[in-house]
Amino acid sequence: MTLHLIKLCVGVDSVEDLESYRAADLARAKAAGEAPVSRHVTRMTPKQAEDVLDGGSLYWVIKRVIQCRQRILSLDEVTGRDGIKRCAIVMDPEIVRTAPAPRRPFQGWRYLKPEDAPADLTEATGGLELPDELRRKLIEIGAW
């Protein structure tokens, strides 16, 4: 059974900010001769890793609203400079916008069941054609 993760995107004000950070990460990886993937290192490894790797995504909460997701490719064990083992969530570089879904602040990551995950924004569902600033304002005032 597929299971997603949800995480606060701390220090990011918009999906565009996340896209620019990820683009810089990809450029660094390419310059170093590494695979073009997005990584986020976190302290805890999901215990239900098999379900997360069965088509799961990492849903990003930006400014208290789920606004996008990235498909999870692998969960790799990495060791930090301090010698502590951590989990690198390796994701597809593509950032998929989702229907806005408000969330309260929380620490770390949480599991997200597929039925609770917001739908992707597509041309068919609407919202993709909105200018980013208008989309942000609609989210801020709670109209979307």
N, CA, C and O atoms as a MOPAC input file, in Angstrom:
PM7 MOZYME 1SCF
protein

 N      0.85100 1    -1.17900 1     0.00000 1
 C      0.00000 1     0.00000 1     0.00000 1
 C      0.89700 1     1.24300 1     0.00000 1
 O      1.80500 1     1.36700 1     0.82200 1
 N      0.63100 1     2.14100 1    -0.91800 1
 C      1.41700 1     3.36500 1    -1.02600 1
 C      1.17400 1     4.27100 1     0.17100 1
 O      0.05200 1     4.39200 1     0.66100 1
 N      2.22800 1     4.89400 1     0.62300 1
 C      2.16700 1     5.83800 1     1.72600 1
 C      3.06400 1     7.01800 1     1.38000 1
 O      4.16700 1     6.83500 1     0.86500 1
 N      2.59100 1     8.22400 1     1.66100 1
 C      3.35600 1     9.43500 1     1.36500 1
 C      3.95500 1     9.99600 1     2.65100 1
 O      3.59500 1     9.58200 1     3.75300 1
 N      4.87600 1    10.94400 1     2.49000 1
 C      5.41800 1    11.70700 1     3.60500 1
 C      5.01100 1    13.16200 1     3.41700 1
 O      4.81800 1    13.62100 1     2.29100 1
 N      4.88500 1    13.87700 1     4.51800 1
 C      4.59000 1    15.30900 1     4.48400 1
 C      5.61200 1    15.98800 1     5.37800 1
 O      5.92300 1    15.50100 1     6.46500 1
 N      6.13600 1    17.12700 1     4.91000 1
 C      7.18900 1    17.81200 1     5.66300 1
 C      7.07000 1    19.31300 1     5.45700 1
 O      6.70000 1    19.78000 1     4.37900 1
 N      7.39100 1    20.06600 1     6.51200 1
 C      7.43700 1    21.51800 1     6.39600 1
 C      8.64800 1    21.90200 1     5.55500 1
 O      9.72400 1    21.32200 1     5.69800 1
 N      8.46600 1    22.86800 1     4.69300 1
 C      9.54900 1    23.36400 1     3.85000 1
 C     10.04600 1    24.66100 1     4.49500 1
 O      9.66800 1    25.75800 1     4.08200 1
 N     10.89100 1    24.51700 1     5.50400 1
 C     11.35000 1    25.63900 1     6.32500 1
 C     12.28500 1    26.54900 1     5.53400 1
 O     13.17600 1    26.08400 1     4.82300 1
 N     12.06400 1    27.85300 1     5.67300 1
 C     12.91900 1    28.83200 1     5.02500 1
 C     12.55500 1    29.10700 1     3.57700 1
 O     13.26200 1    29.84300 1     2.88900 1
 N     11.45500 1    28.52200 1     3.10700 1
 C     11.01200 1    28.70200 1     1.72800 1
 C      9.68000 1    29.43500 1     1.75900 1
 O      8.77300 1    29.06000 1     2.50100 1
 N      9.56600 1    30.48100 1     0.94900 1
 C      8.35000 1    31.29200 1     0.93800 1
 C      7.36600 1    30.93000 1    -0.16300 1
 O      6.19600 1    31.30500 1    -0.09800 1
 N      7.83500 1    30.19700 1    -1.18100 1
 C      6.95300 1    29.87400 1    -2.30400 1
 C      7.49000 1    28.64300 1    -3.03100 1
 O      8.62300 1    28.21500 1    -2.81100 1
 N      6.65500 1    28.08800 1    -3.89700 1
 C      7.09300 1    26.95300 1    -4.71900 1
 C      8.25500 1    27.39400 1    -5.60900 1
 O      9.17000 1    26.61500 1    -5.87800 1
 N      8.21400 1    28.63600 1    -6.05900 1
 C      9.29000 1    29.14900 1    -6.90300 1
 C     10.62500 1    29.14500 1    -6.15600 1
 O     11.66300 1    28.83100 1    -6.73900 1
 N     10.59900 1    29.49000 1    -4.87700 1
 C     11.82100 1    29.43400 1    -4.06000 1
 C     12.35100 1    28.00100 1    -4.00800 1
 O     13.54300 1    27.76300 1    -4.20200 1
 N     11.44600 1    27.04400 1    -3.74200 1
 C     11.84400 1    25.63900 1    -3.67900 1
 C     12.44100 1    25.21000 1    -5.02100 1
 O     13.46400 1    24.52700 1    -5.05800 1
 N     11.80600 1    25.60700 1    -6.11400 1
 C     12.31800 1    25.25200 1    -7.44200 1
 C     13.71600 1    25.81900 1    -7.66800 1
 O     14.57200 1    25.14100 1    -8.23700 1
 N     13.95800 1    27.04900 1    -7.23300 1
 C     15.28700 1    27.64100 1    -7.43300 1
 C     16.33500 1    26.95500 1    -6.55200 1
 O     17.46800 1    26.75900 1    -6.99200 1
 N     15.97600 1    26.58700 1    -5.31400 1
 C     16.91000 1    25.85000 1    -4.46000 1
 C     17.23700 1    24.49700 1    -5.06300 1
 O     18.39600 1    24.08200 1    -5.09400 1
 N     16.21100 1    23.81600 1    -5.54200 1
 C     16.41800 1    22.49500 1    -6.13700 1
 C     17.25200 1    22.59900 1    -7.41500 1
 O     18.09600 1    21.74000 1    -7.66800 1
 N     17.02700 1    23.63300 1    -8.21900 1
 C     17.81500 1    23.82200 1    -9.44500 1
 C     19.29500 1    24.01800 1    -9.09900 1
 O     20.17200 1    23.49800 1    -9.78700 1
 N     19.56200 1    24.76700 1    -8.03400 1
 C     20.95100 1    24.97100 1    -7.59900 1
 C     21.55900 1    23.64800 1    -7.13200 1
 O     22.72000 1    23.36400 1    -7.42700 1
 N     20.78500 1    22.83800 1    -6.40800 1
 C     21.26000 1    21.51600 1    -5.96000 1
 C     21.59000 1    20.62500 1    -7.15600 1
 O     22.61500 1    19.94400 1    -7.17400 1
 N     20.70100 1    20.64200 1    -8.16000 1
 C     20.91300 1    19.81800 1    -9.34100 1
 C     22.15600 1    20.27000 1   -10.10700 1
 O     22.91700 1    19.43900 1   -10.60200 1
 N     22.35900 1    21.57200 1   -10.20500 1
 C     23.53800 1    22.10300 1   -10.89300 1
 C     24.81700 1    21.68200 1   -10.16300 1
 O     25.80700 1    21.31400 1   -10.79500 1
 N     24.78600 1    21.74100 1    -8.82100 1
 C     25.94900 1    21.30300 1    -8.03300 1
 C     26.22900 1    19.82100 1    -8.25900 1
 O     27.38000 1    19.41800 1    -8.42900 1
 N     25.16100 1    19.00600 1    -8.25900 1
 C     25.31800 1    17.56200 1    -8.46500 1
 C     25.89700 1    17.28200 1    -9.85100 1
 O     26.79200 1    16.45100 1   -10.00900 1
 N     25.37700 1    17.97900 1   -10.83600 1
 C     25.85500 1    17.78700 1   -12.21000 1
 C     27.33000 1    18.16700 1   -12.32300 1
 O     28.10800 1    17.46200 1   -12.96600 1
 N     27.71300 1    19.27800 1   -11.69800 1
 C     29.11100 1    19.71600 1   -11.72800 1
 C     30.02800 1    18.71000 1   -11.03600 1
 O     31.19400 1    18.56600 1   -11.40600 1
 N     29.49200 1    18.01300 1   -10.02600 1
 C     30.28000 1    17.01700 1    -9.29700 1
 C     30.22100 1    15.64100 1    -9.95600 1
 O     30.83400 1    14.69000 1    -9.47000 1
 N     29.47200 1    15.53300 1   -11.08000 1
 C     29.37100 1    14.25300 1   -11.78300 1
 C     28.41700 1    13.28100 1   -11.12100 1
 O     28.49800 1    12.07600 1   -11.36000 1
 N     27.51400 1    13.78400 1   -10.29000 1
 C     26.54000 1    12.92900 1    -9.59700 1
 C     25.22100 1    12.89400 1   -10.36500 1
 O     24.99200 1    13.70000 1   -11.26600 1
 N     24.37300 1    11.96400 1   -10.00100 1
 C     23.06100 1    11.82200 1   -10.64000 1
 C     22.19000 1    13.04600 1   -10.32800 1
 O     22.24900 1    13.58100 1    -9.22100 1
 N     21.38400 1    13.48900 1   -11.29900 1
 C     20.53100 1    14.66800 1   -11.08700 1
 C     19.26600 1    14.32300 1   -10.30300 1
 O     18.19300 1    14.15300 1   -10.88300 1
 N     19.40100 1    14.22100 1    -8.99600 1
 C     18.26000 1    13.95500 1    -8.12600 1
 C     18.22600 1    14.99500 1    -7.01700 1
 O     19.22200 1    15.65600 1    -6.72200 1
 N     17.08200 1    15.11700 1    -6.42800 1
 C     16.87400 1    16.03000 1    -5.30700 1
 C     16.98700 1    15.22000 1    -4.02200 1
 O     16.45700 1    14.11100 1    -3.94500 1
 N     17.66800 1    15.75600 1    -3.01400 1
 C     17.80700 1    15.05000 1    -1.73800 1
 C     17.41500 1    15.96000 1    -0.59000 1
 O     17.65700 1    17.16600 1    -0.60800 1
 N     16.80500 1    15.34700 1     0.40300 1
 C     16.55100 1    16.05600 1     1.65000 1
 C     16.95400 1    15.10800 1     2.77500 1
 O     16.43800 1    13.99500 1     2.87700 1
 N     17.87700 1    15.55800 1     3.61200 1
 C     18.37000 1    14.71100 1     4.69800 1
 C     17.59300 1    15.02400 1     5.96600 1
 O     17.43000 1    16.18200 1     6.35000 1
 N     17.12100 1    13.96900 1     6.60100 1
 C     16.34400 1    14.09200 1     7.82900 1
 C     16.89100 1    13.12100 1     8.86800 1
 O     17.58700 1    12.16300 1     8.53100 1
 N     16.57700 1    13.37200 1    10.10300 1
 C     17.15100 1    12.57400 1    11.19200 1
 C     16.59300 1    11.16100 1    11.25100 1
 O     17.34000 1    10.20800 1    11.47200 1
 N     15.29900 1    11.01600 1    11.05600 1
 C     14.65000 1     9.71600 1    11.23100 1
 C     14.36600 1     9.03900 1     9.88500 1
 O     14.02800 1     9.70200 1     8.90500 1
 N     14.50800 1     7.72500 1     9.85500 1
 C     14.17400 1     6.92600 1     8.67500 1
 C     12.76800 1     6.38100 1     8.85600 1
 O     12.44500 1     5.86200 1     9.92500 1
 N     11.92200 1     6.48600 1     7.83400 1
 C     10.56900 1     5.93100 1     7.96500 1
 C     10.59800 1     4.43200 1     8.24000 1
 O     11.30000 1     3.68500 1     7.55700 1
 N      9.84700 1     3.99900 1     9.22400 1
 C      9.75700 1     2.57100 1     9.55500 1
 C      8.95600 1     1.83400 1     8.48300 1
 O      9.15300 1     0.63900 1     8.26500 1
 N      8.05700 1     2.55000 1     7.82100 1
 C      7.24200 1     1.95300 1     6.76400 1
 C      7.83900 1     2.28300 1     5.39500 1
 O      7.12400 1     2.65900 1     4.46700 1
 N      9.15200 1     2.13600 1     5.28800 1
 C      9.88200 1     2.51900 1     4.07500 1
 C      9.36400 1     1.79000 1     2.84100 1
 O      9.27200 1     2.38600 1     1.76700 1
 N      9.02900 1     0.52200 1     2.97600 1
 C      8.54700 1    -0.25700 1     1.83100 1
 C      7.29400 1     0.38300 1     1.22100 1
 O      7.16600 1     0.45100 1    -0.00100 1
 N      6.37500 1     0.84900 1     2.06500 1
 C      5.15500 1     1.49400 1     1.57600 1
 C      5.44900 1     2.86100 1     0.96900 1
 O      4.82300 1     3.24900 1    -0.01700 1
 N      6.39800 1     3.59300 1     1.55300 1
 C      6.77700 1     4.90200 1     1.02700 1
 C      7.41900 1     4.74600 1    -0.34900 1
 O      7.19300 1     5.56700 1    -1.23900 1
 N      8.21300 1     3.69900 1    -0.52300 1
 C      8.89200 1     3.46900 1    -1.79900 1
 C      7.98700 1     2.85200 1    -2.85600 1
 O      8.40200 1     2.67700 1    -4.00200 1
 N      6.76100 1     2.52500 1    -2.48300 1
 C      5.78000 1     1.95200 1    -3.40600 1
 C      4.95500 1     3.06200 1    -4.07000 1
 O      3.72500 1     3.01900 1    -4.06500 1
 N      5.64900 1     4.05700 1    -4.64100 1
 C      4.96300 1     5.14000 1    -5.34600 1
 C      4.66400 1     6.35800 1    -4.49500 1
 O      3.86400 1     7.20300 1    -4.89500 1
 N      5.29000 1     6.47000 1    -3.32500 1
 C      5.04100 1     7.59300 1    -2.43700 1
 C      5.72700 1     8.87400 1    -2.87600 1
 O      6.68800 1     8.85000 1    -3.64500 1
 N      5.21800 1     9.99000 1    -2.37600 1
 C      5.78400 1    11.31600 1    -2.64900 1
 C      6.02000 1    12.04500 1    -1.33800 1
 O      5.43800 1    11.70900 1    -0.30700 1
 N      6.87700 1    13.04200 1    -1.39600 1
 C      7.07000 1    13.94600 1    -0.27100 1
 C      6.25800 1    15.20100 1    -0.57900 1
 O      6.54900 1    15.91900 1    -1.53600 1
 N      5.23800 1    15.45900 1     0.24000 1
 C      4.39000 1    16.63600 1     0.08300 1
 C      4.98600 1    17.75900 1     0.92300 1
 O      5.20300 1    17.59200 1     2.12400 1
 N      5.24900 1    18.90200 1     0.29200 1
 C      5.87800 1    20.03400 1     0.94900 1
 C      4.83900 1    21.02300 1     1.45800 1
 O      3.96400 1    21.45900 1     0.71000 1
 N      4.94300 1    21.37400 1     2.74400 1
 C      4.09600 1    22.40500 1     3.35300 1
 C      4.89200 1    23.70200 1     3.32000 1
 O      5.93300 1    23.82800 1     3.96400 1
 N      4.38100 1    24.66400 1     2.55700 1
 C      5.03300 1    25.96600 1     2.42200 1
 C      4.07400 1    27.01400 1     2.96400 1
 O      2.95000 1    27.14700 1     2.47900 1
 N      4.51800 1    27.75300 1     3.96400 1
 C      3.68600 1    28.79600 1     4.58100 1
 C      2.34100 1    28.22500 1     5.05700 1
 O      1.28200 1    28.80000 1     4.80300 1
 N      2.40700 1    27.08300 1     5.75300 1
 C      1.24600 1    26.41300 1     6.35800 1
 C      0.25100 1    25.82200 1     5.36300 1
 O     -0.89300 1    25.54300 1     5.72200 1
 N      0.68300 1    25.62900 1     4.11000 1
 C     -0.19600 1    25.07500 1     3.08200 1
 C      0.59400 1    24.06000 1     2.25100 1
 O      1.69500 1    24.35800 1     1.78800 1
 N      0.02700 1    22.85500 1     2.06300 1
 C      0.64100 1    21.92400 1     1.11700 1
 C      0.46600 1    22.55100 1    -0.25800 1
 O     -0.64700 1    22.88000 1    -0.66800 1
 N      1.59200 1    22.71200 1    -0.97000 1
 C      1.51900 1    23.36400 1    -2.27400 1
 C      2.13500 1    22.54400 1    -3.40000 1
 O      1.87600 1    22.81100 1    -4.57300 1
 N      2.95500 1    21.54000 1    -3.05000 1
 C      3.60300 1    20.74900 1    -4.09100 1
 C      4.10400 1    19.43800 1    -3.50700 1
 O      4.06000 1    19.20100 1    -2.30000 1
 N      4.58000 1    18.59900 1    -4.41400 1
 C      5.12100 1    17.30200 1    -4.00400 1
 C      6.24900 1    16.89600 1    -4.93400 1
 O      6.37600 1    17.40300 1    -6.04900 1
 N      7.07700 1    15.95700 1    -4.44500 1
 C      8.11000 1    15.34000 1    -5.26200 1
 C      8.04800 1    13.83900 1    -5.01500 1
 O      7.93400 1    13.39700 1    -3.87100 1
 N      8.12300 1    13.05100 1    -6.09300 1
 C      8.06100 1    11.59700 1    -5.98500 1
 C      9.34100 1    11.08500 1    -5.31100 1
 O     10.44400 1    11.50800 1    -5.65800 1
 N      9.18300 1    10.18400 1    -4.35700 1
 C     10.32700 1     9.62100 1    -3.62300 1
 C     10.89500 1     8.44900 1    -4.41300 1
 O     10.16800 1     7.53100 1    -4.79400 1
 N     12.20800 1     8.49300 1    -4.65500 1
 C     12.88000 1     7.44000 1    -5.40800 1
 C     13.55600 1     6.43000 1    -4.49200 1
 O     13.53300 1     5.22900 1    -4.76200 1
 N     14.15900 1     6.91400 1    -3.40900 1
 C     14.82400 1     6.01000 1    -2.47100 1
 C     15.00400 1     6.68600 1    -1.12100 1
 O     14.90200 1     7.90600 1    -0.99400 1
 N     15.26900 1     5.87000 1    -0.13000 1
 C     15.57800 1     6.33800 1     1.21900 1
 C     16.95000 1     5.77500 1     1.54300 1
 O     17.09000 1     4.58300 1     1.81700 1
 N     17.96000 1     6.62900 1     1.51300 1
 C     19.33900 1     6.18100 1     1.68400 1
 C     19.86600 1     6.55000 1     3.06300 1
 O     19.59700 1     7.63700 1     3.57400 1
 N     20.61000 1     5.64100 1     3.65000 1
 C     21.27000 1     5.94400 1     4.91600 1
 C     22.54200 1     6.72300 1     4.62300 1
 O     23.36100 1     6.30500 1     3.80500 1
 N     22.70200 1     7.85500 1     5.29300 1
 C     23.90700 1     8.66700 1     5.13700 1
 C     24.45100 1     8.97100 1     6.52900 1
 O     23.71500 1     8.95200 1     7.51600 1
 N     25.73500 1     9.24800 1     6.59200 1
 C     26.36400 1     9.61300 1     7.85100 1
 C     26.80700 1    11.06400 1     7.76200 1
 O     27.52100 1    11.45400 1     6.83900 1
 N     26.37700 1    11.85200 1     8.73100 1
 C     26.73700 1    13.26400 1     8.75100 1
 C     28.17600 1    13.46500 1     9.17200 1
 O     28.85900 1    12.52400 1     9.57700 1
 N     28.62700 1    14.70900 1     9.07000 1
 C     29.99800 1    15.04700 1     9.49000 1
 C     30.20800 1    14.75900 1    10.96700 1
 O     31.33500 1    14.55600 1    11.41700 1
 N     29.10100 1    14.74100 1    11.72300 1
 C     29.18400 1    14.47400 1    13.16000 1
 C     29.18300 1    12.97700 1    13.47700 1
 O     29.22400 1    12.58600 1    14.64400 1
 N     29.13500 1    12.13600 1    12.42700 1
 C     29.16400 1    10.69000 1    12.62600 1
 C     27.80200 1    10.07800 1    12.89700 1
 O     27.70600 1     8.86600 1    13.08900 1
 N     26.74500 1    10.87900 1    12.91900 1
 C     25.39500 1    10.37700 1    13.19200 1
 C     24.74000 1     9.93600 1    11.89200 1
 O     24.78600 1    10.64300 1    10.88500 1
 N     24.12400 1     8.74600 1    11.93000 1
 C     23.42900 1     8.22900 1    10.74800 1
 C     22.08700 1     8.92800 1    10.58800 1
 O     21.35900 1     9.14900 1    11.55600 1
 N     21.77700 1     9.27200 1     9.33200 1
 C     20.53900 1     9.96400 1     9.00400 1
 C     19.92800 1     9.32100 1     7.76200 1
 O     20.49600 1     8.39500 1     7.18200 1
 N     18.75700 1     9.82700 1     7.36300 1
 C     18.06800 1     9.32600 1     6.18100 1
 C     18.04700 1    10.40500 1     5.10500 1
 O     17.58100 1    11.51900 1     5.34500 1
 N     18.54600 1    10.07500 1     3.93000 1
 C     18.46400 1    10.98100 1     2.77800 1
 C     17.25800 1    10.55200 1     1.95500 1
 O     17.22700 1     9.45100 1     1.40600 1
 N     16.27400 1    11.42700 1     1.87800 1
 C     15.10600 1    11.16700 1     1.04600 1
 C     15.48800 1    11.63400 1    -0.35700 1
 O     15.64200 1    12.83100 1    -0.59900 1
 N     15.63800 1    10.69300 1    -1.26800 1
 C     16.03100 1    10.99900 1    -2.63400 1
 C     14.76400 1    11.08600 1    -3.47400 1
 O     13.95600 1    10.15900 1    -3.51300 1
 N     14.61000 1    12.24000 1    -4.15300 1
 C     13.36600 1    12.50600 1    -4.87800 1
 C     13.62100 1    12.81200 1    -6.33800 1
 O     14.71200 1    13.22700 1    -6.72800 1
 N     12.59400 1    12.59800 1    -7.12900 1
 C     12.59800 1    13.01000 1    -8.52900 1
 C     12.75600 1    14.52700 1    -8.55000 1
 O     12.14200 1    15.20600 1    -7.72700 1
 N     13.55100 1    15.07800 1    -9.45200 1
 C     13.72900 1    16.53300 1    -9.47200 1
 C     12.45400 1    17.30800 1    -9.82600 1
 O     12.33800 1    18.49000 1    -9.50200 1
 N     11.49200 1    16.64300 1   -10.49300 1
 C     10.26300 1    17.33600 1   -10.88300 1
 C      9.42000 1    17.69400 1    -9.65500 1
 O      9.11800 1    16.84200 1    -8.81900 1
 N      9.05100 1    18.97100 1    -9.56900 1
 C      8.18400 1    19.44800 1    -8.49800 1
 C      6.78500 1    19.59800 1    -9.08000 1
 O      6.57000 1    20.36800 1   -10.01600 1
 N      5.83100 1    18.84900 1    -8.51400 1
 C      4.45500 1    18.83800 1    -9.01300 1
 C      3.59700 1    19.69000 1    -8.08700 1
 O      3.52300 1    19.42700 1    -6.88700 1
 N      2.95900 1    20.69500 1    -8.63500 1
 C      2.06500 1    21.54100 1    -7.82800 1
 C      0.80500 1    20.76200 1    -7.48000 1
 O      0.30400 1    19.96700 1    -8.27500 1
 N      0.29900 1    21.01200 1    -6.25800 1
 C     -0.91400 1    20.34200 1    -5.80700 1
 C     -1.97300 1    21.37700 1    -5.44300 1
 O     -1.68500 1    22.56500 1    -5.30100 1
 N     -3.18700 1    20.90200 1    -5.30000 1
 C     -4.24200 1    21.77400 1    -4.79900 1
 C     -3.83400 1    22.20700 1    -3.39700 1
 O     -3.34500 1    21.37800 1    -2.63000 1
 N     -4.01500 1    23.45900 1    -3.03800 1
 C     -3.61300 1    23.92900 1    -1.70600 1
 C     -4.40700 1    23.21100 1    -0.61100 1
 O     -5.62000 1    23.03400 1    -0.71800 1
 N     -3.70400 1    22.80700 1     0.43200 1
 C     -4.33800 1    22.14100 1     1.57600 1
 C     -3.66700 1    22.66400 1     2.84700 1
 O     -2.49500 1    22.37400 1     3.08700 1
 N     -4.40100 1    23.43600 1     3.66800 1
 C     -3.80900 1    24.00100 1     4.88400 1
 C     -3.34800 1    22.91800 1     5.86600 1
 O     -3.97400 1    21.86500 1     5.98100 1
 N     -2.25300 1    23.19100 1     6.56500 1
 C     -1.72100 1    22.27400 1     7.59100 1
 C     -1.17900 1    23.08800 1     8.74500 1
 O     -0.62400 1    24.17000 1     8.55600 1
 N     -1.34500 1    22.55900 1     9.93600 1
 C     -0.76200 1    23.18100 1    11.12700 1
 C      0.72000 1    22.84700 1    11.19000 1
 O      1.15600 1    21.84900 1    10.61500 1
 N      1.49500 1    23.66900 1    11.88000 1
 C      2.92500 1    23.37400 1    12.02400 1
 C      3.15700 1    22.06400 1    12.79700 1
 O      2.37500 1    21.70900 1    13.67900 1
 N      4.22000 1    21.36900 1    12.46100 1
 C      4.62200 1    20.14700 1    13.15100 1
 C      6.12000 1    19.99700 1    12.95900 1
 O      6.72100 1    20.68900 1    12.13600 1
 N      6.71900 1    19.09700 1    13.71300 1
 C      8.16300 1    18.88000 1    13.59100 1
 C      8.43000 1    17.60900 1    12.81600 1
 O      7.65400 1    16.65500 1    12.86700 1
 N      9.53500 1    17.60900 1    12.10300 1
 C      9.93800 1    16.41300 1    11.36700 1
 C      9.02800 1    16.15000 1    10.18500 1
 O      8.50400 1    17.08200 1     9.57600 1
 N      8.84000 1    14.87900 1     9.86100 1
 C      7.93000 1    14.50400 1     8.79900 1
 C      6.83200 1    13.63900 1     9.38800 1
 O      6.96200 1    13.12200 1    10.49700 1
 N      5.76900 1    13.48900 1     8.65200 1
 C      4.64100 1    12.64500 1     9.06000 1
 C      4.23100 1    11.79600 1     7.86000 1
 O      4.51100 1    12.14700 1     6.71400 1
 N      3.56900 1    10.67800 1     8.13500 1
 C      2.98800 1     9.88500 1     7.06400 1
 C      1.71900 1    10.56800 1     6.57800 1
 O      1.03700 1    11.24900 1     7.34400 1
 N      1.40700 1    10.38200 1     5.29700 1
 C      0.20900 1    10.94100 1     4.69600 1
 C     -0.42400 1     9.84600 1     3.84600 1
 O      0.17900 1     9.35700 1     2.89000 1
 N     -1.64500 1     9.46900 1     4.20600 1
 C     -2.35100 1     8.43600 1     3.45600 1
 C     -2.75900 1     8.98900 1     2.08700 1
 O     -3.05300 1    10.17800 1     1.96500 1
 N     -2.77800 1     8.14200 1     1.06300 1
 C     -3.14600 1     8.61100 1    -0.27800 1
 C     -4.51100 1     9.30500 1    -0.32500 1
 O     -4.68800 1    10.26900 1    -1.07000 1
 N     -5.46100 1     8.82800 1     0.45300 1
 C     -6.79900 1     9.44600 1     0.43400 1
 C     -6.81800 1    10.82800 1     1.08900 1
 O     -7.75800 1    11.59600 1     0.88300 1
 N     -5.79400 1    11.14900 1     1.87100 1
 C     -5.70500 1    12.46100 1     2.51500 1
 C     -4.81400 1    13.43700 1     1.74200 1
 O     -4.73100 1    14.61500 1     2.09000 1
 N     -4.15500 1    12.94900 1     0.70200 1
 C     -3.23300 1    13.78400 1    -0.07000 1
 C     -4.00800 1    14.66500 1    -1.04500 1
 O     -4.96500 1    14.20400 1    -1.66700 1
 N     -3.60300 1    15.93400 1    -1.18500 1
 C     -4.27200 1    16.81000 1    -2.14900 1
 C     -3.98600 1    16.36700 1    -3.58400 1
 O     -2.94100 1    15.78400 1    -3.87300 1
 N     -4.92200 1    16.65000 1    -4.45900 1
 C     -4.77900 1    16.29500 1    -5.87300 1
 C     -3.74600 1    17.18200 1    -6.55100 1
 O     -3.50400 1    18.31300 1    -6.12900 1
 N     -3.14700 1    16.65600 1    -7.59500 1
 C     -2.21500 1    17.44800 1    -8.39600 1
 C     -2.99700 1    18.50900 1    -9.16400 1
 O     -4.13900 1    18.29000 1    -9.56500 1
 N     -2.36500 1    19.65400 1    -9.35900 1
 C     -2.94900 1    20.67800 1   -10.22400 1
 C     -2.60000 1    20.32100 1   -11.66100 1
 O     -1.44000 1    20.06400 1   -11.98600 1
 N     -3.59500 1    20.30900 1   -12.49600 1
 C     -3.38400 1    20.05800 1   -13.92000 1
 C     -4.21100 1    21.06700 1   -14.69400 1
 O     -5.01800 1    21.79700 1   -14.11700 1
 N     -4.01000 1    21.10400 1   -15.97400 1
 C     -4.82500 1    22.00700 1   -16.78700 1
 C     -6.29000 1    21.61600 1   -16.69100 1
 O     -7.16600 1    22.48000 1   -16.74200 1
 N     -6.56800 1    20.32400 1   -16.55100 1
 C     -7.95200 1    19.85700 1   -16.45800 1
 C     -8.60300 1    20.28900 1   -15.14300 1
 O     -9.78100 1    20.64500 1   -15.12400 1
 N     -7.83700 1    20.26100 1   -14.03300 1
 C     -8.41100 1    20.63300 1   -12.73400 1
 C     -8.39900 1    22.13000 1   -12.51400 1
 O     -9.10700 1    22.63300 1   -11.64200 1
 N     -7.60500 1    22.85100 1   -13.29400 1
 C     -7.51800 1    24.30200 1   -13.15600 1
 C     -6.47200 1    24.70000 1   -12.13600 1
 O     -6.03800 1    23.88900 1   -11.31800 1
 N     -6.07800 1    25.94900 1   -12.19500 1
 C     -5.13100 1    26.48100 1   -11.22700 1
 C     -3.72300 1    26.61400 1   -11.74900 1
 O     -2.97100 1    27.46500 1   -11.27500 1
 N     -3.34200 1    25.78900 1   -12.72000 1
 C     -1.98000 1    25.88000 1   -13.24400 1
 C     -1.75600 1    27.17200 1   -14.01400 1
 O     -0.64700 1    27.70600 1   -14.02700 1
 N     -2.79400 1    27.67100 1   -14.64800 1
 C     -2.64800 1    28.86400 1   -15.48000 1
 C     -2.63500 1    30.15400 1   -14.67400 1
 O     -2.32900 1    31.21700 1   -15.21600 1
 N     -2.96200 1    30.07800 1   -13.38900 1
 C     -2.95800 1    31.28200 1   -12.55400 1
 C     -1.53300 1    31.79600 1   -12.36200 1
 O     -0.60600 1    31.00600 1   -12.18300 1
 N     -1.35900 1    33.09500 1   -12.39800 1
 C     -0.03600 1    33.64100 1   -12.06600 1
 C      0.32400 1    33.27700 1   -10.61900 1
 O     -0.54400 1    33.23100 1    -9.74800 1
 N      1.60100 1    33.02200 1   -10.37900 1
 C      2.04100 1    32.56900 1    -9.06100 1
 C      1.65000 1    33.55200 1    -7.95900 1
 O      1.25300 1    33.12600 1    -6.87400 1
 N      1.75300 1    34.83900 1    -8.21100 1
 C      1.41600 1    35.83800 1    -7.19600 1
 C     -0.07800 1    35.78100 1    -6.84300 1
 O     -0.44300 1    35.89800 1    -5.67300 1
 N     -0.93400 1    35.60300 1    -7.84600 1
 C     -2.37500 1    35.49600 1    -7.59600 1
 C     -2.68800 1    34.23000 1    -6.80400 1
 O     -3.49400 1    34.26000 1    -5.87400 1
 N     -2.05100 1    33.11700 1    -7.17300 1
 C     -2.26300 1    31.85800 1    -6.45000 1
 C     -1.87400 1    32.03900 1    -4.98300 1
 O     -2.59300 1    31.59800 1    -4.08700 1
 N     -0.71900 1    32.69800 1    -4.73900 1
 C     -0.25700 1    32.93200 1    -3.37000 1
 C     -1.25000 1    33.78400 1    -2.59000 1
 O     -1.54400 1    33.48300 1    -1.43300 1
 N     -1.77000 1    34.84400 1    -3.20500 1
 C     -2.72800 1    35.71800 1    -2.53300 1
 C     -4.02400 1    34.97600 1    -2.20500 1
 O     -4.58300 1    35.16100 1    -1.12400 1
 N     -4.50700 1    34.13800 1    -3.12500 1
 C     -5.71900 1    33.36300 1    -2.87000 1
 C     -5.53000 1    32.39900 1    -1.70500 1
 O     -6.43800 1    32.19800 1    -0.89900 1
 N     -4.34200 1    31.80700 1    -1.62600 1
 C     -4.04700 1    30.92100 1    -0.49600 1
 C     -3.99300 1    31.70000 1     0.79100 1
 O     -4.54600 1    31.26700 1     1.80200 1
 N     -3.32500 1    32.86300 1     0.77500 1
 C     -3.17500 1    33.68900 1     1.97700 1
 C     -4.51400 1    34.11000 1     2.56000 1
 O     -4.68600 1    34.10200 1     3.77900 1
 N     -5.46200 1    34.47800 1     1.70800 1
 C     -6.75700 1    34.94500 1     2.22100 1
 C     -7.73900 1    33.79800 1     2.45800 1
 O     -8.86500 1    34.01700 1     2.90400 1
 N     -7.29800 1    32.56500 1     2.15100 1
 C     -8.15400 1    31.42400 1     2.41700 1
 C     -9.22800 1    31.20100 1     1.36600 1
 O    -10.18700 1    30.46800 1     1.60700 1
 N     -9.07900 1    31.82900 1     0.19600 1
 C    -10.07300 1    31.67600 1    -0.85500 1
 C     -9.82900 1    30.43600 1    -1.70400 1
 O    -10.62600 1    30.11700 1    -2.58500 1
 N     -8.74100 1    29.74500 1    -1.44300 1
 C     -8.45500 1    28.54700 1    -2.23400 1
 C     -8.00000 1    27.45600 1    -1.33100 1
 O     -7.70500 1    26.35400 1    -1.79400 1

